Amino acid sequence: MTQTPAQQTVTRLYARLVVPDGPRAIDFYRAALGAEEVERYTGPDGRIVHALLRLGGSVIAVKDADEGDPAPGSLGGSPVIMALDVSDADAVAEAMLRGGATVVYPVADQHYGQRGGRLADPFGHLWMISQTIEDLTPGQIQERTDELLTF
């Protein structure tokens, strides 16, 4: 008997970041985000076909771009934003910048109770770095959003 999609159980979800230079990307994620490499598999040419990195309690995968999997730069950018909650958004942003990331939106206090900003890593992937500075209810966040967006 087959299960319907509603009956399926998700066992894991992670982002798979396609990059133009896998080893350099792994080094960047180690230095800037404290990533730990869990596994790495390469093709006969040495290019990374899959590497799994642990970031705190989460994982991401990294692979070198190829004909079937293009990196963001070859597509004009990435529409996906990785949201990373950290204990010190300023420190993580600084580490990313030292590694070659660029600022999309500077780290600042946000109306929804977070201190954060957005950076593009050197491989074209977007990261929203944030830390909680206020514990707000969804209602409080919506009220502040309404105030901010009312012209």
C-alpha positions as a printed NumPy array, in Angstrom:
array([[  0.   ,   0.   ,   0.   ],
       [  1.423,   3.396,  -0.977],
       [  1.275,   6.388,   1.278],
       [ -0.22 ,   9.677,   0.16 ],
       [  1.96 ,  12.785,   0.475],
       [  0.044,  13.781,   3.618],
       [  1.043,  10.457,   5.214],
       [  4.734,  10.776,   4.351],
       [  7.145,  11.697,   7.101],
       [  9.943,  14.135,   6.352],
       [ 13.119,  12.711,   7.841],
       [ 15.527,  15.528,   6.961],
       [ 15.636,  18.798,   5.066],
       [ 18.782,  20.734,   4.213],
       [ 19.962,  23.257,   1.685],
       [ 22.348,  22.091,  -1.033],
       [ 24.536,  25.024,  -2.05 ],
       [ 26.034,  24.841,  -5.529],
       [ 29.278,  26.8  ,  -5.732],
       [ 31.994,  27.453,  -8.333],
       [ 34.79 ,  26.343,  -5.95 ],
       [ 33.736,  23.753,  -3.37 ],
       [ 36.952,  23.555,  -1.322],
       [ 37.151,  27.354,  -1.051],
       [ 33.452,  27.512,  -0.09 ],
       [ 33.946,  24.909,   2.646],
       [ 36.919,  26.882,   3.977],
       [ 34.774,  30.049,   3.968],
       [ 31.872,  28.385,   5.816],
       [ 34.321,  26.939,   8.374],
       [ 36.007,  30.281,   9.045],
       [ 32.942,  32.537,   8.871],
       [ 30.204,  30.33 ,  10.296],
       [ 32.087,  27.749,  12.348],
       [ 30.95 ,  24.925,  10.078],
       [ 32.261,  21.426,  10.69 ],
       [ 32.764,  19.165,   7.681],
       [ 30.928,  15.88 ,   8.26 ],
       [ 31.518,  14.16 ,   4.932],
       [ 32.949,  14.848,   1.475],
       [ 32.696,  12.904,  -1.788],
       [ 34.526,  13.805,  -4.966],
       [ 34.378,  12.744,  -8.578],
       [ 37.351,  11.345, -10.492],
       [ 38.375,  14.906, -11.386],
       [ 38.511,  15.895,  -7.692],
       [ 35.447,  18.139,  -7.866],
       [ 33.1  ,  17.942,  -4.893],
       [ 29.904,  16.086,  -5.721],
       [ 28.656,  16.289,  -2.129],
       [ 29.989,  17.636,   1.154],
       [ 27.905,  17.841,   4.29 ],
       [ 28.641,  20.597,   6.809],
       [ 27.234,  20.978,  10.303],
       [ 26.369,  24.492,  11.501],
       [ 25.207,  24.23 ,  15.096],
       [ 22.217,  21.9  ,  15.062],
       [ 21.692,  22.213,  11.298],
       [ 23.412,  20.922,   8.198],
       [ 23.98 ,  22.207,   4.683],
       [ 25.48 ,  20.473,   1.696],
       [ 27.979,  21.977,  -0.732],
       [ 28.823,  20.822,  -4.24 ],
       [ 30.802,  22.133,  -7.157],
       [ 28.786,  23.548, -10.038],
       [ 28.477,  21.502, -13.21 ],
       [ 26.32 ,  21.347, -16.332],
       [ 23.292,  20.086, -14.415],
       [ 23.7  ,  22.223, -11.303],
       [ 24.689,  25.846, -11.971],
       [ 26.036,  28.19 ,  -9.295],
       [ 24.089,  31.4  ,  -8.559],
       [ 26.555,  33.599, -10.455],
       [ 25.777,  31.864, -13.727],
       [ 22.053,  32.463, -13.136],
       [ 22.316,  36.15 , -12.265],
       [ 21.994,  35.523,  -8.515],
       [ 19.975,  33.432,  -6.092],
       [ 16.358,  33.994,  -5.06 ],
       [ 16.856,  31.846,  -1.931],
       [ 17.882,  33.37 ,   1.398],
       [ 19.431,  31.177,   4.078],
       [ 18.207,  32.371,   7.504],
       [ 20.812,  31.796,  10.191],
       [ 19.998,  32.529,  13.847],
       [ 23.167,  33.164,  15.83 ],
       [ 24.192,  34.402,  19.263],
       [ 26.079,  37.448,  17.887],
       [ 24.952,  38.754,  14.502],
       [ 27.611,  41.467,  14.387],
       [ 30.458,  38.995,  14.976],
       [ 29.182,  36.543,  12.355],
       [ 28.691,  39.336,   9.809],
       [ 32.235,  40.582,  10.464],
       [ 33.65 ,  37.071,  10.015],
       [ 31.746,  36.704,   6.743],
       [ 32.994,  40.079,   5.518],
       [ 36.597,  39.135,   6.349],
       [ 36.086,  36.025,   4.213],
       [ 34.871,  37.991,   1.203],
       [ 31.113,  38.344,   1.738],
       [ 29.365,  41.587,   0.806],
       [ 26.639,  43.505,   2.617],
       [ 23.166,  43.448,   1.081],
       [ 21.502,  45.004,   4.158],
       [ 23.681,  46.067,   7.111],
       [ 23.224,  44.471,  10.517],
       [ 20.869,  46.654,  12.565],
       [ 18.081,  46.374,  15.131],
       [ 14.883,  45.293,  13.368],
       [ 11.275,  46.052,  14.283],
       [ 10.46 ,  42.356,  14.724],
       [ 12.784,  41.932,  17.726],
       [ 15.883,  40.764,  15.89 ],
       [ 19.275,  42.326,  15.274],
       [ 20.319,  41.26 ,  11.848],
       [ 21.178,  41.931,   8.274],
       [ 21.708,  40.225,   4.94 ],
       [ 25.003,  39.294,   3.314],
       [ 25.974,  37.625,   0.06 ],
       [ 28.735,  35.072,   0.442],
       [ 31.561,  35.024,  -2.131],
       [ 29.74 ,  32.231,  -4.017],
       [ 26.467,  34.103,  -4.615],
       [ 24.372,  32.645,  -1.79 ],
       [ 22.351,  35.023,   0.404],
       [ 22.396,  34.788,   4.189],
       [ 20.096,  36.546,   6.644],
       [ 22.059,  36.655,   9.895],
       [ 20.042,  37.465,  13.01 ],
       [ 19.922,  37.256,  16.774],
       [ 16.964,  37.778,  19.083],
       [ 17.075,  41.023,  21.042],
       [ 13.393,  41.174,  22.11 ],
       [ 10.92 ,  38.386,  22.761],
       [  7.797,  39.557,  20.943],
       [  4.476,  37.872,  20.332],
       [  3.257,  37.428,  16.757],
       [  0.66 ,  40.12 ,  17.495],
       [  3.326,  42.616,  18.573],
       [  5.371,  41.894,  15.468],
       [  2.316,  42.386,  13.249],
       [  1.453,  45.657,  15.023],
       [  4.99 ,  46.974,  14.491],
       [  4.947,  45.801,  10.87 ],
       [  1.642,  47.618,  10.291],
       [  3.069,  50.812,  11.835],
       [  6.225,  50.557,   9.744],
       [  4.415,  49.925,   6.456],
       [  1.591,  52.434,   6.915],
       [  2.375,  55.454,   4.777]])
